[in-house]
Amino acid sequence: MSKRIIENYIIDNEDSGLRADIFLSNIFADLSRSYIQKQIKSGCILVNDVQIKPSQILKTDDLISIDINTDLDLQIPAQNIPLDIKYEDEQMLVVNKPSGMLTHPTSVEKMDTLVNALLYYTNGQLADCNGINRPGIVHRLDRNTSGLLMIAKTNYAYEYLKNQVQQRTIEKKYYAIVSGMFENKSATISANIGRHPSKPEKMAVIENGKPSVTHYRVLEEFNNKYSLIDINLETGRTHQIRVHMSYTGHPIINDTLYGGTVLPVKTNEQALQAYSITFVSPADNKQKHIEIGFDNDIIKALNYLRCTK
């Protein structure tokens, strides 16, 4: 028996620049890309109420309207995976995502993600206005970036928190260990970011990219070769910190995608952690500040660097 799927998506900064068929393949993990392309060509998937080609490049705030029929069960299974919850009220959660865990399922990986764990913990009580594969997800972290993520239990909370993200009133801070020494121990990097022109899995500093601003401050230096920095994001582009650090000649250690030096210390790729977040909760309209210490990967890297000073 076929199942009708009627959904709407608004493209955020992180998905801006993707092809429509690739974006939808990420959203609908169980649907093949060829099937999605067929649905686009048949007019069952529109962008801003206009029929498009599968190769259409999506822009921030584009509205995708979907009305398709499928024989597949697209439900995401709940999994009893331990969660490190740092804050919770009736409207939302703040979770400390470990390095190595995907935020939500993809067309390739459908299990063992943060969403699978959240569905079990909340008994499925998550905001459902951000698509089948992303219930409750307000913003994301790369698989190998650990740290704090806001999760919406209700659609009201999702819109409330998403508005803060779009208005840039949420303060997010990160720790990173990078290659090299900085001439300016505290500065701002302002360079446009967009999809890499020849490698779609990467982002890059490009002239026609989205305005992107990263503030950094050096906390500690090692052997004139490495630096521990504190980062405050003014914008939230995909891979922003990794791209900006690589662009300035200070790639994050162990970040093999963006040219980071690989230390002889086993970590889950880049030494990057979202350690602090400040926001206003939709439950009581009061500001909350959540902060955590170094994760295990950064501790291992710091111990190695400090011992080799």
Backbone bond lengths (Angstrom), bond angles and torsions (degrees), N, CA, C in turn:
res aa  C-N    CA-C-N  psi(-1)  N-CA   C-N-CA  omega(-1)  CA-C   N-CA-C  phi
1 M - - - 1.467 - - 1.529 109.37 -
2 S 1.314 116.69 129.80 1.463 119.71 -177.82 1.522 110.99 -76.25
3 K 1.324 114.10 152.32 1.463 121.32 179.87 1.515 108.55 -118.81
4 R 1.318 116.49 128.71 1.450 120.58 179.83 1.525 109.73 -87.87
5 I 1.322 115.52 133.08 1.464 121.94 179.33 1.518 108.52 -117.05
6 I 1.320 116.09 117.58 1.460 121.63 176.42 1.522 107.16 -121.21
7 E 1.330 116.66 112.33 1.465 120.74 -177.80 1.522 110.11 -144.88
8 N 1.328 114.38 156.68 1.463 121.67 174.58 1.520 108.86 -126.24
9 Y 1.320 116.59 143.71 1.462 122.27 177.48 1.521 108.89 -132.67
10 I 1.321 115.19 141.17 1.455 120.55 171.76 1.522 107.43 -109.50
11 I 1.314 116.89 124.33 1.452 121.60 -175.61 1.531 110.51 -71.52
12 D 1.339 115.76 128.62 1.469 119.74 177.88 1.527 109.50 -99.58
13 N 1.337 115.09 -178.89 1.463 119.94 -176.04 1.521 112.55 -60.08
14 E 1.342 116.71 -34.23 1.453 120.20 -175.74 1.523 112.63 -68.94
15 D 1.333 117.46 -29.27 1.464 120.98 -178.35 1.525 112.69 -99.59
16 S 1.312 117.04 -7.78 1.461 120.38 177.22 1.517 110.29 -60.02
17 G 1.330 116.65 134.58 1.455 121.48 -179.89 1.509 114.14 99.46
18 L 1.348 117.84 -10.42 1.453 121.08 177.04 1.518 111.35 -80.55
19 R 1.332 116.91 151.38 1.459 121.21 168.72 1.523 108.47 -66.76
20 A 1.328 116.70 148.86 1.463 121.19 -178.98 1.521 111.61 -59.81
21 D 1.349 117.82 -43.70 1.459 119.19 -177.76 1.523 112.13 -68.06
22 I 1.338 117.47 -33.88 1.466 120.22 177.84 1.526 110.31 -69.32
23 F 1.337 117.12 -44.30 1.462 120.43 177.58 1.520 110.70 -57.03
24 L 1.325 117.25 -47.13 1.459 121.02 -177.12 1.527 112.10 -69.86
25 S 1.332 117.24 -30.37 1.466 120.12 174.17 1.522 110.83 -64.95
26 N 1.325 116.27 -34.53 1.464 120.19 176.29 1.522 111.58 -70.79
27 I 1.337 116.45 -35.69 1.459 121.09 -179.41 1.522 111.06 -71.83
28 F 1.333 116.32 -48.33 1.460 121.74 -177.29 1.525 109.26 -102.81
29 A 1.329 114.97 86.52 1.456 120.53 -172.41 1.527 113.21 -62.34
30 D 1.322 118.23 -25.26 1.466 121.17 -176.29 1.522 113.78 -94.48
31 L 1.319 117.74 -3.29 1.459 120.87 179.68 1.529 109.84 -101.07
32 S 1.332 116.57 133.58 1.460 119.88 -179.74 1.526 109.93 -69.85
33 R 1.318 114.77 156.25 1.466 119.42 179.32 1.532 110.74 -65.40
34 S 1.334 116.72 -35.84 1.470 119.91 178.77 1.530 111.03 -65.27
35 Y 1.342 116.54 -37.11 1.468 120.15 177.43 1.527 109.88 -65.17
36 I 1.328 116.49 -43.92 1.464 120.81 179.73 1.530 110.26 -62.79
37 Q 1.324 116.57 -42.53 1.465 120.09 178.36 1.527 110.88 -60.06
38 K 1.326 116.57 -39.65 1.463 121.16 178.54 1.520 110.82 -63.58
39 Q 1.337 116.66 -40.74 1.465 121.04 179.74 1.528 111.12 -67.03
40 I 1.320 116.58 -37.00 1.471 120.06 177.16 1.522 110.05 -64.59
41 K 1.329 116.13 -47.08 1.462 120.60 -178.30 1.523 112.83 -64.60
42 S 1.336 116.50 -27.94 1.465 120.49 -179.92 1.527 113.06 -83.60
43 G 1.346 116.65 -5.42 1.461 120.75 178.12 1.511 114.54 87.61
44 C 1.338 117.12 10.24 1.468 120.29 178.63 1.527 112.40 -80.66
45 I 1.322 116.26 -12.12 1.464 121.86 177.19 1.526 107.74 -127.52
46 L 1.323 115.99 120.53 1.463 121.63 -176.91 1.526 110.33 -118.69
47 V 1.318 115.62 155.30 1.470 121.67 172.22 1.514 107.56 -120.40
48 N 1.333 115.52 120.03 1.471 121.71 -176.98 1.529 110.71 54.24
49 D 1.365 114.48 39.76 1.472 123.42 177.47 1.524 113.49 65.32
50 V 1.328 117.24 20.19 1.462 121.84 -180.00 1.523 108.90 -123.69
51 Q 1.347 116.86 138.67 1.455 120.58 176.65 1.527 109.59 -68.88
52 I 1.324 116.29 141.82 1.458 121.48 -173.92 1.531 110.08 -131.09
53 K 1.327 115.13 177.25 1.455 122.48 170.55 1.530 108.81 -96.65
54 P 1.332 118.16 155.37 1.474 120.08 177.87 1.524 112.97 -57.05
55 S 1.330 117.24 -27.25 1.468 121.28 -177.20 1.523 113.72 -85.76
56 Q 1.336 117.13 2.64 1.468 121.03 179.85 1.529 110.22 -54.15
57 I 1.334 116.57 129.46 1.462 121.34 177.28 1.528 109.17 -85.09
58 L 1.313 115.63 124.57 1.466 120.69 -176.65 1.519 111.29 -82.11
59 K 1.338 115.06 148.48 1.453 122.27 178.86 1.523 110.04 -121.60
60 T 1.320 115.38 156.97 1.464 120.57 177.70 1.526 110.22 -54.04
61 D 1.338 116.16 134.25 1.467 125.77 178.45 1.530 113.71 77.44
62 D 1.344 118.41 3.09 1.463 119.41 170.68 1.527 109.18 -60.11
63 L 1.342 116.18 141.34 1.463 121.65 177.46 1.524 109.09 -104.01
64 I 1.327 116.11 118.22 1.460 121.25 176.61 1.526 108.66 -100.25
65 S 1.323 116.38 124.01 1.470 122.55 179.41 1.527 108.60 -110.71
66 I 1.328 116.32 126.81 1.463 122.09 -174.66 1.520 109.93 -122.31
67 D 1.331 116.23 131.01 1.467 122.22 175.15 1.520 107.08 -144.65
68 I 1.344 116.05 90.43 1.458 121.00 -174.74 1.524 110.92 -130.63
69 N 1.314 115.58 163.20 1.460 122.78 174.53 1.523 108.64 -117.52
70 T 1.323 116.75 137.24 1.455 121.52 179.05 1.519 109.99 -144.65
71 D 1.325 115.74 152.04 1.467 121.32 176.96 1.525 111.89 -88.61
72 L 1.333 116.50 -4.46 1.462 119.97 -175.39 1.527 112.11 -87.35
73 D 1.313 115.46 147.84 1.465 121.86 170.85 1.523 107.21 -88.75
74 L 1.309 116.33 112.78 1.465 120.61 -174.04 1.526 113.33 -95.74
75 Q 1.322 116.79 13.35 1.452 119.35 179.70 1.529 111.02 -66.22
76 I 1.324 116.21 138.75 1.464 121.70 176.60 1.528 108.12 -88.81
77 P 1.320 118.81 127.99 1.466 120.05 -179.63 1.521 112.13 -70.80
78 A 1.325 115.49 139.90 1.461 120.78 173.23 1.522 108.45 -80.50
79 Q 1.331 116.28 139.80 1.461 120.87 179.31 1.532 109.94 -129.92
80 N 1.318 114.49 138.70 1.458 120.37 179.84 1.532 109.49 -81.31
81 I 1.331 114.52 78.69 1.464 122.37 178.88 1.531 107.63 -110.02
82 P 1.331 119.11 128.50 1.468 120.47 -178.35 1.530 111.84 -57.09
83 L 1.327 115.75 140.57 1.457 122.61 177.87 1.523 109.82 -118.28
84 D 1.320 116.23 143.23 1.460 122.48 175.21 1.533 107.43 -100.69
85 I 1.332 116.03 90.61 1.469 121.50 -174.87 1.527 109.44 -91.40
86 K 1.339 115.94 124.64 1.457 121.59 -176.84 1.525 112.62 -102.12
87 Y 1.326 116.90 -17.73 1.469 120.99 178.28 1.521 108.05 -158.84
88 E 1.339 115.98 143.72 1.465 119.31 176.25 1.524 110.02 -155.08
89 D 1.324 116.15 137.99 1.460 122.59 167.19 1.525 107.57 -138.82
90 E 1.312 117.54 -170.18 1.469 119.90 -174.74 1.527 113.24 -70.13
91 Q 1.325 117.20 -14.43 1.458 120.80 -176.25 1.534 114.05 -105.93
92 M 1.322 117.52 -24.53 1.467 118.86 -169.97 1.526 112.50 -158.07
93 L 1.327 114.34 171.45 1.459 123.27 174.07 1.530 108.92 -134.06
94 V 1.317 116.25 156.80 1.461 121.50 163.50 1.521 105.96 -121.84
95 V 1.330 116.20 121.49 1.455 122.91 -175.02 1.515 110.03 -115.91
96 N 1.316 116.29 140.86 1.460 122.28 173.97 1.525 108.06 -91.14
97 K 1.344 116.88 99.32 1.463 121.41 -178.71 1.521 109.66 -76.67
98 P 1.337 117.64 130.19 1.467 118.85 178.05 1.515 112.20 -75.76
99 S 1.307 116.33 153.67 1.457 121.45 172.14 1.522 108.81 -62.65
100 G 1.329 116.67 140.76 1.461 121.30 -179.87 1.513 114.25 97.38
101 M 1.336 118.32 -7.52 1.461 122.29 -179.36 1.525 110.89 -107.14
102 L 1.337 116.87 130.55 1.457 120.81 173.21 1.524 110.32 -68.67
103 T 1.320 116.70 147.03 1.460 120.23 176.85 1.522 110.79 -69.57
104 H 1.329 117.58 -42.83 1.468 120.92 -178.84 1.522 109.89 -145.94
105 P 1.337 118.73 162.69 1.468 121.53 179.91 1.530 112.01 -61.67
106 T 1.327 114.67 154.68 1.457 122.33 175.18 1.522 108.31 -127.14
107 S 1.328 116.04 -177.66 1.462 120.00 178.60 1.521 112.03 -67.10
108 V 1.324 116.98 -19.19 1.463 121.25 -178.92 1.525 111.62 -99.75
109 E 1.324 117.26 -43.59 1.462 122.00 -176.63 1.528 110.04 -117.33
110 K 1.326 115.73 121.73 1.459 121.17 -172.82 1.525 113.38 -119.08
111 M 1.320 117.11 -3.22 1.460 121.81 -177.90 1.527 110.09 -127.17
112 D 1.347 114.66 163.58 1.473 122.54 173.59 1.515 113.67 64.61
113 T 1.340 117.32 26.56 1.456 121.05 175.93 1.523 109.81 -97.68
114 L 1.319 115.89 171.18 1.460 120.31 177.86 1.523 110.68 -61.18
115 V 1.330 117.62 -37.99 1.464 120.82 179.63 1.527 111.43 -62.37
116 N 1.339 117.90 -42.02 1.464 120.36 177.18 1.529 110.83 -57.16
117 A 1.338 115.88 -42.41 1.460 120.92 179.89 1.526 111.52 -68.75
118 L 1.328 117.26 -40.41 1.462 121.36 -179.25 1.532 111.70 -65.46
119 L 1.322 116.38 -38.77 1.462 119.91 179.27 1.529 110.76 -61.45
120 Y 1.323 116.86 -37.80 1.471 120.19 177.71 1.529 110.71 -69.86
121 Y 1.325 116.02 -47.38 1.472 120.31 -175.78 1.530 112.10 -62.58
122 T 1.331 116.60 -40.43 1.473 120.64 -176.50 1.524 113.19 -95.07
123 N 1.342 116.45 2.46 1.467 120.69 -175.82 1.537 110.96 56.48
124 G 1.328 114.81 37.24 1.454 120.47 176.74 1.517 115.15 81.38
125 Q 1.321 117.06 5.11 1.465 120.31 -177.47 1.524 110.57 -87.78
126 L 1.337 115.11 76.00 1.456 122.31 179.57 1.523 109.64 -130.92
127 A 1.321 116.15 155.15 1.468 120.24 175.78 1.528 109.01 -55.93
128 D 1.340 116.04 135.73 1.465 119.75 -176.62 1.526 112.93 -115.41
129 C 1.328 117.01 17.20 1.470 120.14 -176.25 1.525 112.90 -92.66
130 N 1.328 117.24 4.48 1.458 119.78 -179.19 1.526 111.73 -115.00
131 G 1.327 116.88 23.61 1.451 120.22 174.12 1.509 114.83 99.74
132 I 1.318 114.92 161.91 1.458 122.65 -175.59 1.522 112.16 -60.83
133 N 1.333 117.11 -42.25 1.467 120.43 -175.02 1.520 113.93 -86.63
134 R 1.342 117.86 -5.94 1.465 119.61 -173.80 1.529 113.20 -127.56
135 P 1.317 119.43 40.69 1.468 118.69 179.76 1.524 111.58 -60.30
136 G 1.324 115.13 128.60 1.459 120.63 177.54 1.509 116.17 80.87
137 I 1.325 118.26 -10.03 1.470 120.72 -172.95 1.526 110.32 -82.09
138 V 1.324 116.31 115.51 1.465 122.83 179.79 1.531 110.31 -92.16
139 H 1.323 116.94 -40.66 1.461 122.79 177.79 1.517 106.58 -148.43
140 R 1.332 117.41 168.68 1.457 120.33 -172.07 1.520 111.93 -128.82
141 L 1.330 114.05 162.36 1.453 122.25 169.25 1.523 107.78 -125.43
142 D 1.342 116.91 146.76 1.462 120.67 174.28 1.526 109.85 -56.34
143 R 1.333 115.65 156.13 1.462 120.29 179.54 1.531 112.14 -49.39
144 N 1.337 116.60 -46.42 1.456 120.06 -173.24 1.521 114.02 -96.80
145 T 1.320 116.81 13.45 1.462 121.91 169.95 1.522 107.52 -102.44
146 S 1.307 116.83 124.37 1.463 120.63 179.46 1.525 110.02 -93.12
147 G 1.335 115.76 167.79 1.456 118.64 170.45 1.505 116.38 129.88
148 L 1.324 114.42 -162.37 1.460 123.12 -165.65 1.523 112.80 -85.41
149 L 1.336 114.75 130.77 1.455 122.76 177.04 1.517 109.83 -130.83
150 M 1.335 116.85 135.58 1.462 121.74 173.57 1.526 109.04 -83.37
151 I 1.323 117.05 136.85 1.459 123.14 179.61 1.526 108.86 -125.72
152 A 1.329 116.54 129.83 1.470 121.19 -178.67 1.528 110.28 -95.37
153 K 1.329 116.42 126.74 1.462 120.39 175.92 1.531 111.74 -82.44
154 T 1.319 116.83 -28.38 1.465 121.55 -176.94 1.527 110.13 -124.62
155 N 1.333 116.07 161.16 1.461 119.94 176.66 1.525 111.26 -65.79
156 Y 1.331 116.53 -32.95 1.468 120.17 176.09 1.526 109.65 -61.55
157 A 1.334 116.91 -45.49 1.461 120.62 -179.99 1.524 110.78 -64.42
158 Y 1.324 116.88 -38.82 1.466 120.01 179.30 1.528 110.58 -59.98
159 E 1.318 116.95 -49.91 1.469 120.35 -179.08 1.525 111.11 -64.97
160 Y 1.320 117.11 -38.04 1.469 122.86 -179.24 1.534 110.08 -63.54
161 L 1.336 115.63 -47.25 1.464 120.03 -179.03 1.518 111.90 -73.92
162 K 1.332 116.65 -38.62 1.463 120.07 -179.97 1.522 110.53 -62.94
163 N 1.317 116.90 -35.40 1.465 120.51 177.50 1.527 110.60 -62.69
164 Q 1.342 116.85 -39.25 1.463 119.93 177.43 1.533 111.16 -65.50
165 V 1.336 116.06 -38.04 1.467 119.83 177.09 1.523 110.00 -61.91
166 Q 1.332 116.23 -46.96 1.463 120.84 -177.77 1.520 112.32 -67.64
167 Q 1.333 116.43 -33.29 1.471 120.76 178.90 1.529 112.52 -83.90
168 R 1.315 116.62 -3.14 1.465 123.55 178.62 1.525 112.75 59.82
169 T 1.330 115.92 37.19 1.458 120.24 177.67 1.527 112.20 -97.65
170 I 1.329 116.75 -5.21 1.463 121.39 175.33 1.528 108.44 -88.68
171 E 1.324 116.11 130.88 1.462 120.57 178.20 1.521 109.06 -99.75
172 K 1.333 115.71 121.98 1.458 121.50 178.62 1.530 109.16 -121.18
173 K 1.327 116.21 129.69 1.456 121.07 -179.69 1.527 110.44 -122.02
174 Y 1.328 114.13 147.75 1.459 120.70 -176.13 1.517 110.83 -132.21
175 Y 1.348 115.75 151.35 1.451 122.28 165.21 1.529 107.59 -101.51
176 A 1.336 116.79 142.80 1.454 121.27 173.11 1.523 108.86 -147.21
177 I 1.323 115.63 145.84 1.462 121.27 171.42 1.519 106.48 -109.05
178 V 1.322 116.29 123.58 1.467 120.56 -172.61 1.524 110.51 -125.82
179 S 1.317 114.68 163.68 1.456 121.11 176.53 1.529 110.36 -77.98
180 G 1.332 116.28 144.19 1.449 121.18 171.49 1.520 115.22 88.50
181 M 1.319 114.58 172.60 1.459 123.72 178.82 1.526 108.32 -112.23
182 F 1.315 116.70 145.95 1.459 122.17 -178.83 1.524 110.48 -97.93
183 E 1.317 116.09 130.56 1.465 119.86 174.61 1.520 109.86 -65.35
184 N 1.338 116.48 -43.49 1.462 121.73 175.03 1.527 108.13 -99.40
185 K 1.317 116.71 117.69 1.458 120.75 -174.20 1.525 112.76 -75.75
186 S 1.314 116.10 -10.58 1.463 121.26 175.43 1.526 107.45 -149.76
187 A 1.331 116.56 124.31 1.463 118.97 -175.31 1.525 110.60 -162.55
188 T 1.319 115.16 178.32 1.465 122.93 -179.88 1.521 109.60 -122.99
189 I 1.321 115.38 134.51 1.471 121.72 174.96 1.522 107.48 -105.99
190 S 1.316 116.62 122.19 1.468 121.96 178.37 1.527 108.12 -125.89
191 A 1.329 116.38 105.96 1.465 121.25 -177.64 1.525 108.61 -153.96
192 N 1.328 116.94 130.07 1.461 122.07 -176.61 1.532 111.75 -63.28
193 I 1.341 114.99 140.59 1.463 121.09 -178.86 1.529 110.27 -122.71
194 G 1.326 115.41 136.46 1.462 121.45 175.77 1.515 109.41 -150.24
195 R 1.334 116.84 -177.20 1.458 121.16 177.97 1.533 110.34 -63.14
196 H 1.321 115.62 139.74 1.464 120.38 175.94 1.531 108.59 -60.70
197 P 1.321 118.44 134.58 1.468 120.78 -173.96 1.524 114.66 -62.89
198 S 1.332 118.54 -24.27 1.468 119.80 -177.75 1.527 114.22 -126.67
199 K 1.346 116.78 -8.49 1.473 120.54 -179.33 1.534 108.77 -127.71
200 P 1.351 117.44 93.42 1.471 120.95 -172.51 1.522 114.66 -63.47
201 E 1.346 117.48 -18.22 1.459 119.25 178.70 1.528 111.98 -78.44
202 K 1.342 116.38 -8.48 1.456 121.32 -177.46 1.526 111.39 -115.10
203 M 1.318 114.51 159.04 1.454 121.99 168.94 1.524 107.52 -108.67
204 A 1.338 116.16 166.14 1.457 119.31 -178.25 1.521 110.10 -155.60
205 V 1.324 115.89 160.05 1.463 120.70 171.19 1.522 107.24 -78.30
206 I 1.338 115.54 115.22 1.463 121.20 -179.55 1.525 109.06 -135.90
207 E 1.319 115.42 152.28 1.464 120.55 -173.45 1.520 112.82 -59.48
208 N 1.342 117.46 -41.15 1.465 120.45 -177.15 1.517 112.98 -96.20
209 G 1.328 117.07 21.36 1.458 121.06 177.51 1.524 111.97 -78.99
210 K 1.339 115.29 -177.06 1.461 121.34 179.62 1.541 110.26 -81.28
211 P 1.327 117.81 139.46 1.474 119.83 175.88 1.526 110.39 -54.88
212 S 1.319 116.06 130.94 1.467 121.65 -175.30 1.523 109.40 -139.32
213 V 1.342 115.61 129.68 1.469 120.34 -174.66 1.526 109.57 -130.74
214 T 1.331 115.32 125.91 1.461 122.81 179.86 1.518 109.31 -126.60
215 H 1.326 117.74 127.35 1.463 122.88 175.21 1.535 108.36 -103.54
216 Y 1.317 117.80 137.36 1.462 120.04 178.71 1.518 111.16 -134.28
217 R 1.326 115.41 159.09 1.470 122.73 176.99 1.527 107.74 -145.48
218 V 1.336 116.81 129.34 1.462 120.93 -179.42 1.527 109.85 -76.63
219 L 1.338 115.54 130.60 1.465 121.00 179.19 1.519 112.92 -103.86
220 E 1.341 116.52 -34.81 1.464 120.82 -176.21 1.532 108.65 -158.59
221 E 1.349 115.39 148.82 1.467 120.49 179.31 1.524 109.98 -126.34
222 F 1.349 115.10 151.68 1.459 120.17 -174.51 1.531 110.95 -134.40
223 N 1.323 117.22 117.44 1.474 123.17 171.34 1.525 114.26 54.59
224 N 1.311 117.13 26.00 1.468 120.43 -176.88 1.526 112.81 57.99
225 K 1.345 116.19 22.28 1.464 120.70 -176.82 1.534 113.63 -125.20
226 Y 1.324 117.53 -27.70 1.459 120.45 -173.73 1.528 110.19 -139.40
227 S 1.337 114.99 156.58 1.466 120.62 179.87 1.527 110.26 -138.85
228 L 1.323 115.78 139.63 1.468 122.28 168.92 1.518 106.49 -95.00
229 I 1.337 116.83 124.92 1.457 119.51 -177.03 1.520 111.37 -125.56
230 D 1.312 114.60 154.39 1.465 124.40 173.68 1.528 106.58 -105.00
231 I 1.337 116.60 129.31 1.459 121.40 -173.65 1.521 110.16 -122.33
232 N 1.333 115.07 135.90 1.464 122.19 175.39 1.525 107.47 -121.24
233 L 1.323 116.27 119.00 1.464 120.43 -178.58 1.518 111.66 -87.89
234 E 1.324 115.31 128.80 1.464 120.17 173.36 1.522 110.12 -90.48
235 T 1.341 116.89 -31.99 1.462 122.88 174.26 1.525 107.83 -121.62
236 G 1.322 116.34 170.29 1.463 119.63 -176.15 1.508 112.98 -132.44
237 R 1.324 116.97 65.20 1.465 120.93 179.02 1.526 110.66 -82.69
238 T 1.326 115.32 156.98 1.458 120.35 176.54 1.529 110.08 -58.37
239 H 1.353 115.84 128.61 1.468 122.74 178.26 1.530 112.72 59.95
240 Q 1.327 117.92 24.12 1.468 119.88 -171.20 1.522 113.35 -55.86
241 I 1.328 117.20 -50.91 1.461 119.70 -177.00 1.522 110.24 -63.41
242 R 1.312 116.62 -44.64 1.460 120.99 -178.12 1.533 110.87 -61.98
243 V 1.329 116.49 -41.84 1.463 120.92 -179.51 1.526 110.97 -68.70
244 H 1.330 117.03 -48.04 1.460 120.32 -178.17 1.536 111.65 -63.36
245 M 1.329 117.05 -40.42 1.463 119.20 179.34 1.529 111.05 -65.70
246 S 1.326 116.55 -43.24 1.465 120.21 178.01 1.523 111.05 -64.30
247 Y 1.324 116.44 -41.17 1.473 122.45 -179.01 1.528 111.56 -61.31
248 T 1.326 117.11 -35.54 1.468 121.09 -178.38 1.526 112.46 -88.91
249 G 1.335 117.28 5.21 1.457 120.59 178.95 1.506 114.53 85.37
250 H 1.336 117.20 16.87 1.464 122.13 -179.48 1.529 110.26 -129.44
251 P 1.339 118.11 60.94 1.467 119.19 -178.93 1.521 112.09 -61.80
252 I 1.319 116.20 150.62 1.459 121.55 179.52 1.526 108.94 -69.64
253 I 1.319 116.33 135.13 1.467 119.28 -177.94 1.532 110.19 -60.16
254 N 1.318 114.67 145.41 1.467 124.33 179.69 1.524 113.74 66.95
255 D 1.332 117.92 7.82 1.470 121.09 177.16 1.533 107.98 -88.40
256 T 1.317 116.18 88.33 1.465 120.34 -174.09 1.524 112.52 -69.32
257 L 1.335 118.52 -23.83 1.463 120.63 179.93 1.521 111.74 -69.85
258 Y 1.333 116.43 -33.44 1.467 120.55 -176.07 1.531 112.99 -115.46
259 G 1.327 116.87 23.24 1.460 120.24 169.78 1.504 116.57 83.35
260 G 1.323 117.94 21.39 1.455 120.19 -179.67 1.519 112.68 -73.49
261 T 1.340 116.33 146.80 1.462 121.87 176.02 1.521 109.91 -64.64
262 V 1.323 117.09 134.05 1.468 121.19 179.32 1.527 108.54 -93.17
263 L 1.330 116.02 115.07 1.462 121.25 177.50 1.528 110.24 -80.16
264 P 1.333 117.94 155.32 1.473 120.71 175.89 1.528 111.30 -77.77
265 V 1.321 115.82 45.53 1.459 123.04 178.05 1.523 106.93 -132.06
266 K 1.310 118.13 126.29 1.455 121.36 -175.66 1.530 110.65 -75.65
267 T 1.336 115.83 116.66 1.466 121.82 174.44 1.518 108.47 -137.17
268 N 1.337 116.63 168.55 1.456 121.81 175.89 1.524 109.85 -83.62
269 E 1.331 115.66 73.64 1.468 120.78 179.82 1.532 112.21 62.34
270 Q 1.351 117.79 -136.71 1.465 121.82 -165.90 1.527 113.75 -60.56
271 A 1.341 114.94 138.85 1.469 121.52 177.47 1.521 108.41 -84.24
272 L 1.331 115.43 80.80 1.464 122.01 -174.71 1.520 108.83 -141.88
273 Q 1.333 116.56 130.87 1.460 121.11 -175.61 1.524 111.18 -140.89
274 A 1.340 116.14 129.73 1.467 121.95 173.17 1.528 107.26 -84.03
275 Y 1.334 116.57 98.89 1.463 119.79 -169.14 1.530 114.04 -99.86
276 S 1.333 118.41 -12.77 1.462 120.27 -174.92 1.520 110.46 -145.16
277 I 1.334 115.64 139.32 1.463 119.96 175.54 1.522 109.33 -145.87
278 T 1.320 115.36 136.45 1.459 122.28 178.65 1.518 107.92 -126.37
279 F 1.343 117.04 128.18 1.455 122.32 -174.68 1.524 109.17 -154.47
280 V 1.327 116.00 173.23 1.463 121.95 174.69 1.519 107.69 -107.21
281 S 1.318 116.59 125.52 1.464 120.53 -177.41 1.528 111.03 -76.78
282 P 1.333 117.66 137.52 1.464 120.34 175.73 1.523 112.99 -69.60
283 A 1.337 116.99 -13.65 1.469 119.73 -177.91 1.523 112.74 -74.19
284 D 1.356 117.11 -38.00 1.467 119.56 -176.39 1.531 112.99 -135.79
285 N 1.348 117.27 4.41 1.467 121.94 179.57 1.530 112.60 60.56
286 K 1.336 116.06 26.82 1.462 120.39 179.24 1.527 110.46 -111.83
287 Q 1.333 114.95 147.43 1.457 119.92 -179.43 1.531 110.69 -71.04
288 K 1.320 115.38 137.55 1.461 122.29 176.79 1.523 109.04 -122.21
289 H 1.316 116.16 142.76 1.462 121.07 176.20 1.522 108.11 -127.77
290 I 1.327 116.44 120.75 1.460 122.38 -179.71 1.520 107.73 -118.38
291 E 1.333 116.51 133.29 1.458 120.50 -179.12 1.520 109.47 -143.08
292 I 1.334 116.51 141.98 1.455 121.84 -179.88 1.527 109.64 -130.01
293 G 1.338 115.96 164.11 1.463 120.86 178.81 1.516 112.10 -84.25
294 F 1.335 116.11 -176.98 1.463 121.65 -179.76 1.523 111.11 -57.55
295 D 1.342 116.82 141.90 1.455 120.14 174.12 1.527 109.71 -80.92
296 N 1.336 116.75 173.95 1.464 121.11 -174.40 1.524 112.63 -63.28
297 D 1.330 116.97 -38.03 1.462 119.75 -179.15 1.524 111.24 -64.22
298 I 1.326 116.80 -44.39 1.465 119.52 -179.92 1.530 110.72 -68.97
299 I 1.332 117.18 -36.94 1.469 120.02 177.01 1.525 110.33 -60.96
300 K 1.332 117.37 -44.44 1.470 120.84 179.34 1.522 111.02 -61.69
301 A 1.328 116.58 -44.49 1.464 120.54 -179.85 1.522 111.13 -65.44
302 L 1.345 117.20 -42.99 1.463 120.73 179.19 1.525 111.31 -64.05
303 N 1.335 117.02 -41.90 1.466 119.95 178.88 1.519 110.65 -59.98
304 Y 1.328 116.33 -42.20 1.464 120.18 178.99 1.527 111.21 -63.83
305 L 1.331 116.83 -48.03 1.465 120.89 -177.40 1.522 112.02 -66.13
306 R 1.316 117.39 -37.97 1.461 120.47 179.46 1.525 111.91 -69.26
307 C 1.333 116.62 -32.81 1.445 120.81 179.78 1.519 112.83 -76.23
308 T 1.324 116.39 -19.56 1.458 119.81 -178.86 1.519 112.25 -104.00
309 K 1.350 117.15 11.85 1.476 120.48 178.83 1.521 110.29 -63.09
